[in-house]
Amino acid sequence: MDLNDYQQGARSTARYPDVGANPIYPTLGLCGESGEVADKVKKVLRDQGGTFTPDVREALKLELGDVLWYVAQLASELGFELNDVAEANLSKLASRAARNVIGGSGDHR
């Protein structure tokens, strides 16, 4: 599936205050859903000795879908297409890899 097609499909399901002028709502949703992913992974470490069972993997896939939905909404609110966001990210990472600065910290390394 094309990322922009996903973004358009996800946008058709957006139901929150001031859709089209509200980047705060999807930002908070992204934080919440990312936390749910982290919590499920934490429980795999705590309760399952780090083994990702098929059930856990399926639950994580659903949570990652929720993360993706909020990323798509935030991108839409900011006027970005997901394809452009993804391409910019890959270009940034390729540049870092070429300069051998993939590790470390800071956005502009």
Backbone as numpy.savetxt, mean C-alpha at the origin, in Angstrom:
# Nx Ny Nz CAx CAy CAz Cx Cy Cz
-3.69 -7.18 -14.00 -4.53 -6.00 -14.00 -3.65 -4.76 -14.00
-4.01 -3.81 -14.78 -3.33 -2.52 -14.84 -3.64 -1.73 -13.56
-2.62 -1.07 -13.01 -2.83 -0.32 -11.77 -3.84 0.80 -11.92
-3.83 1.49 -13.05 -4.81 2.56 -13.23 -6.22 2.01 -13.33
-6.38 0.84 -13.95 -7.70 0.20 -13.99 -8.17 -0.14 -12.58
-7.26 -0.67 -11.77 -7.60 -0.95 -10.38 -8.02 0.33 -9.67
-7.24 1.38 -9.86 -7.51 2.65 -9.19 -8.90 3.15 -9.55
-9.27 3.07 -10.82 -10.60 3.52 -11.24 -11.69 2.65 -10.63
-11.47 1.34 -10.63 -12.45 0.44 -10.03 -12.59 0.67 -8.54
-11.47 0.87 -7.86 -11.50 1.14 -6.42 -12.20 2.46 -6.15
-11.96 3.44 -7.01 -12.58 4.76 -6.80 -14.10 4.67 -6.87
-14.60 3.77 -7.69 -16.05 3.65 -7.81 -16.69 3.11 -6.53
-15.88 2.56 -5.62 -16.41 2.05 -4.36 -16.14 2.99 -3.18
-15.52 4.13 -3.44 -15.16 5.06 -2.35 -16.41 5.70 -1.75
-16.56 5.51 -0.46 -17.68 6.10 0.28 -17.12 6.65 1.59
-16.69 7.89 1.54 -16.22 8.55 2.76 -16.45 10.05 2.60
-16.40 10.80 3.69 -16.71 12.23 3.60 -15.81 12.97 2.61
-16.44 13.79 1.79 -15.73 14.69 0.87 -14.79 13.97 -0.09
-15.26 12.84 -0.65 -14.46 12.13 -1.66 -14.08 13.12 -2.75
-12.83 13.16 -3.10 -12.33 14.08 -4.12 -11.65 15.30 -3.53
-11.81 15.49 -2.21 -11.18 16.63 -1.56 -10.79 16.28 -0.13
-10.41 15.02 0.10 -10.16 14.58 1.47 -9.02 13.57 1.52
-7.77 14.02 1.49 -6.67 13.07 1.59 -6.47 12.52 3.00
-7.06 13.15 3.99 -6.86 12.71 5.38 -7.51 11.35 5.62
-8.74 11.16 5.15 -9.44 9.90 5.40 -8.68 8.70 4.85
-8.26 8.69 3.58 -7.52 7.53 3.11 -6.14 7.38 3.76
-5.54 8.48 4.20 -4.26 8.38 4.91 -4.45 7.63 6.23
-5.48 7.98 6.97 -5.75 7.30 8.23 -6.14 5.84 8.00
-6.92 5.60 6.96 -7.28 4.22 6.62 -6.08 3.39 6.25
-5.14 3.98 5.51 -3.91 3.29 5.14 -3.11 2.91 6.38
-3.03 3.82 7.32 -2.31 3.52 8.56 -2.99 2.36 9.30
-4.30 2.41 9.39 -5.03 1.36 10.10 -4.87 0.00 9.44
-5.03 -0.05 8.14 -4.91 -1.32 7.42 -3.49 -1.86 7.45
-2.51 -0.98 7.36 -1.11 -1.41 7.46 -0.85 -2.01 8.84
-1.46 -1.41 9.85 -1.33 -1.94 11.19 -1.96 -3.32 11.31
-3.06 -3.55 10.61 -3.69 -4.87 10.63 -2.78 -5.92 9.99
-2.11 -5.55 8.90 -1.15 -6.46 8.27 -0.04 -6.78 9.27
0.52 -5.76 9.88 1.61 -5.96 10.84 1.16 -6.83 12.01
-0.06 -6.63 12.48 -0.57 -7.41 13.60 -0.70 -8.88 13.25
-1.18 -9.16 12.05 -1.30 -10.57 11.62 0.08 -11.22 11.51
1.04 -10.50 10.99 2.40 -11.04 10.88 2.99 -11.24 12.27
2.75 -10.30 13.17 3.24 -10.44 14.55 2.68 -11.70 15.19
1.40 -11.98 14.96 0.78 -13.16 15.56 1.31 -14.45 14.95
1.74 -14.40 13.68 2.40 -15.57 13.08 3.69 -15.86 13.84
4.44 -14.82 14.17 5.69 -15.01 14.91 5.41 -15.51 16.32
4.40 -14.92 16.97 4.10 -15.27 18.35 3.45 -16.64 18.48
2.46 -16.92 17.63 1.60 -18.08 17.83 1.93 -19.27 16.92
2.64 -19.02 15.82 2.83 -20.09 14.84 4.30 -20.33 14.50
5.17 -19.82 15.34 6.60 -20.04 15.13 7.11 -19.52 13.80
6.45 -18.50 13.26 6.89 -17.90 12.00 6.40 -18.63 10.76
5.51 -19.59 10.93 4.99 -20.36 9.79 3.73 -19.69 9.25
3.80 -19.31 7.99 2.66 -18.68 7.32 1.80 -19.77 6.68
0.77 -20.17 7.38 -0.13 -21.21 6.87 -0.94 -20.67 5.70
-1.55 -21.56 4.92 -2.40 -21.09 3.83 -3.53 -20.15 4.32
-4.11 -20.44 5.47 -5.17 -19.57 6.00 -4.63 -18.18 6.33
-3.48 -18.13 6.95 -2.87 -16.84 7.30 -2.50 -16.08 6.03
-1.95 -16.78 5.07 -1.57 -16.13 3.81 -2.80 -15.54 3.12
-3.90 -16.27 3.13 -5.13 -15.76 2.51 -5.65 -14.54 3.27
-5.60 -14.58 4.59 -6.02 -13.43 5.39 -5.14 -12.22 5.10
-3.84 -12.46 4.95 -2.93 -11.36 4.63 -3.21 -10.80 3.24
-3.55 -11.67 2.30 -3.88 -11.20 0.95 -5.06 -10.23 1.01
-6.06 -10.57 1.81 -7.22 -9.68 1.94 -6.84 -8.35 2.58
-6.01 -8.41 3.61 -5.57 -7.17 4.26 -4.71 -6.33 3.32
-3.84 -6.98 2.55 -3.03 -6.24 1.57 -3.91 -5.58 0.52
-5.01 -6.23 0.17 -5.97 -5.61 -0.73 -6.55 -4.34 -0.14
-6.83 -4.37 1.16 -7.34 -3.16 1.82 -6.29 -2.06 1.82
-5.03 -2.42 2.05 -3.93 -1.45 1.97 -3.88 -0.84 0.57
-3.96 -1.69 -0.44 -3.91 -1.21 -1.82 -5.07 -0.27 -2.11
-6.26 -0.59 -1.60 -7.43 0.27 -1.81 -7.17 1.67 -1.26
-6.63 1.73 -0.05 -6.36 3.05 0.54 -5.23 3.78 -0.18
-4.22 3.06 -0.65 -3.17 3.69 -1.45 -3.79 4.29 -2.71
-4.68 3.54 -3.34 -5.34 4.04 -4.56 -6.18 5.28 -4.25
-6.88 5.28 -3.13 -7.70 6.44 -2.78 -6.84 7.66 -2.50
-5.75 7.46 -1.76 -4.88 8.59 -1.46 -4.25 9.14 -2.74
-3.82 8.25 -3.62 -3.27 8.70 -4.90 -4.31 9.52 -5.66
-5.54 9.03 -5.69 -6.61 9.77 -6.38 -6.83 11.13 -5.75
-6.87 11.16 -4.43 -7.08 12.44 -3.74 -5.98 13.44 -4.05
-4.76 12.94 -4.28 -3.63 13.82 -4.56 -3.43 14.07 -6.05
-4.27 13.47 -6.87 -4.19 13.70 -8.31 -3.16 12.86 -9.03
-2.77 11.73 -8.44 -1.79 10.85 -9.05 -2.47 9.61 -9.62
-1.92 9.09 -10.71 -2.33 7.78 -11.21 -1.38 6.75 -10.61
-1.93 5.59 -10.23 -1.11 4.55 -9.62 0.03 4.11 -10.53
-0.20 4.03 -11.82 0.89 3.66 -12.73 2.07 4.62 -12.58
1.78 5.92 -12.48 2.84 6.91 -12.34 3.55 6.78 -11.00
2.80 6.51 -9.94 3.39 6.31 -8.62 4.33 5.11 -8.66
3.86 4.00 -9.25 4.68 2.79 -9.33 5.92 3.01 -10.17
5.79 3.67 -11.31 6.94 3.93 -12.17 7.96 4.82 -11.49
7.49 5.84 -10.78 8.41 6.74 -10.06 9.15 5.98 -8.98
8.47 5.07 -8.29 9.11 4.28 -7.25 10.18 3.36 -7.82
9.87 2.68 -8.92 10.86 1.80 -9.53 12.06 2.59 -10.05
11.82 3.75 -10.60 12.93 4.59 -11.07 13.82 5.02 -9.90
13.20 5.41 -8.80 13.95 5.82 -7.62 14.81 4.66 -7.12
14.21 3.47 -7.02 14.94 2.31 -6.52 16.05 1.87 -7.47
15.80 1.94 -8.77 16.84 1.60 -9.74 18.01 2.56 -9.64
17.72 3.84 -9.44 18.79 4.83 -9.29 19.61 4.54 -8.04
18.94 4.22 -6.95 19.66 3.90 -5.72 20.53 2.66 -5.91
19.97 1.65 -6.55 20.73 0.41 -6.78 21.96 0.69 -7.64
21.79 1.51 -8.68 22.90 1.83 -9.58 24.00 2.60 -8.86
23.60 3.40 -7.89 24.57 4.19 -7.12 25.01 3.49 -5.85
24.53 2.24 -5.66 24.86 1.43 -4.48 24.47 2.12 -3.18
23.30 2.76 -3.18 22.79 3.39 -1.95 21.38 2.87 -1.65
21.11 1.62 -2.01 19.78 1.06 -1.76 19.53 0.93 -0.26
20.58 0.70 0.52 20.47 0.67 1.98 20.60 2.08 2.52
20.44 2.20 3.80 20.56 3.52 4.43 19.22 4.15 4.63
19.21 5.44 4.83 17.95 6.13 5.08 17.95 7.48 4.37
16.77 8.05 4.30 16.60 9.33 3.63 15.99 9.17 2.25
15.08 10.05 1.93 14.38 9.97 0.64 15.28 10.32 -0.54
16.25 11.21 -0.32 17.03 11.73 -1.45 18.47 11.24 -1.42
18.65 9.93 -1.23 20.00 9.38 -1.22 20.35 8.82 -2.59
